[in-house]
Structure formats: C-alpha cells, structure tokens
C-alpha cells in the first residue's frame, strides 16, 4: 500500500513539475533569473500556506530539524532554481525538460553514497533506463548554447539531489511546512536580489510566475516529499524522473515545438524504468530504534500501534513516538527503514 501510494504521489508531482518547465522556460527569456526563481518559490509558498496555517509545526521539532531544513532551503530552494532559470535561457523548453533527467542519476548517487540509502538492482536498472530514455531524446549535435545551458541545469540537478536526500529524511516537519520554508525564505531572498538588479516585471508576468510556482513547485514539492517518505529518495526520484518527458510533451503539443521521431520509444523505456521501482522492496530482519517524529500514517502498517481517545485509525498526522522493536517484513527505505545493509 505504501509503495503504491508513494508512486502515485511522486507521479503526480512529476506531472505538475514536468508541465511547469516549458512555461517557466518561456518566462525565463525576458525575466531576471533571480527574480523568476524567487517568484516561482513565492508561488509555491502561497499554494501551501492554507495547509500550514491549519497544522502549525511543533517548535521543538522545528529546532531538531533546523539544520536539514536550512540545507534544503539554501541548496534546493535558493541556489538550484537560479541555476535552472539561467540554464533555461540557453535551451529550448523541450531540451531543458529532458536535461532534468540528470536529477534522477544524481539523486540515486547522493542517496546511496552519502546518505547510505538502500537502492537495490531494480532501482539501479530503473534509473539507467530512465536516463537512457533522456539520452535518446536529446541526441547528438548539441550547440554551444545548449552545452552552457546543460551545464547550468546539471548544477541545478545536483543541488536538488542533495535537497531530495535531505528532505526525504526530514521527518520532524510536514511536507507543506518544508515547502513553505523554501518558498518564503529562498523565494523571498531571490526576489529581493532580482528586484535590486532588474526592473519590476509586468503584472501578467508576475501572475504567470506565481501560478506556475504554485502548481509546479508548491503542490509538486509537497507531493514529492510525501512520496519520498513512502518510498525513499532514490525510488521517489525514479518515478519523478518522468517529469522531463511530460514537460517535453507539453512543449511539443502546447508550445508547438518540433516533435522528435524517437519520443514514443523513449517514453516506453522510461515507463519500464518506473515500473521496476514498484517491485523494489525487500525483506530481512531489521531493528527500529525508539524515535519521536511527525508524519502522515495509519494504524495498520505494523509500526503505529498507539491509541487515540476517539478510536480513530484512518490516515492522519501528528507527533508520535515509536518504541524499540526488531522484526522482519517487506519494506523500502521509507521514514521507518533508513537502516544500512
């Protein structure tokens, strides 16, 4: 159940982000990169603001998660979007969408090497397939501008690979709170820098950037974080790696950019890679240390046996404590299974 839920969430996140990239590329042609990155993330903050007002974070939990949250805000919310906005100036919307496949490879590497997340052969093969699909679509004959844009987008993807691995383990805060922090702090800082060095954009540009940010970043990031908690950062990113292909489809159909003849083949290869992720759980005896954290859960997954006064057992979220336990069951690297192998 958790695997299917995680794939659905990461898939919806991919759909929203993938569709947003071509429109962001259009805005990037006439908008200062800092200003565009800032407005996109301010739009993200506006999208999740109602949810965060209903469910405010616990101050103690916020203090515990502050170092990881700061990393996500600076690296993923501030630096990464500016690099992407710069890169979008040198590439077509379709090429930029497809280059974002690099985020998949870098996330798998960062999650496995630096965060010791269990990956497994299904995830490795799935990542290779999705990446191969992107290589097929980009093809040879790149121009100088495309190489510059590709380098900038690759740097942005590295920032998001670090961000992905950090936020997947940030269980002290709800996904909406993480998105709000990125939007307000990183978005506000980049907007201020942009306004200091560039003229104020038109109302239409501001409105479009906020809307693209609300859907493609605000709702998308929140869904991805929730999906990564169900799957682990590497697995969630393999599913999210379908976003570049969705972005390319939008560029080809809505923006009328030329369609490549290998598109369908690449999409089939990418779909095969994502399918492998759904079969990537494993089973062995493992140990859970006692922990206090806050995340969405039900009481039917062998990890949440606490009792509510009203007897409620449906899907909900609140701070709760786990006792030490040792058992065996099929699992993926979700919030409760970050152990090494």
Secondary structure, 3 states (H helix, E strand, C coil): CHHHHHHHHHHHHHHHHHHHHHHHHHHHCCCCHHHHHHHHHHHHHHHHHHHHHHCCCCHHHHHHHHHHHHHHHHHHHHHHHHHHHHHCCCCCHHHHHHHCCHHHHHHHHHHHHCCCCCCHHHHHHHHHHHHHHHHHHHCCCCCHHHHHHHHHHHHHHHHHHHHHHHHHCCCCCCHHHHHHHHHHHHHHHHHHHHHHHCCCCCHHHHHHHHHHHHHHHHHHHHHHHHHHHHHCHHHHHHHHCCHHHHHHHHHHHCCCCCCCCCHHHHHHHHHHHHHHHCCCCEEEEEEECCEEEEEEECCCCCCCCCCCCCCCCCCEEEEEEECCEEEEEEECCCCCCCCCC
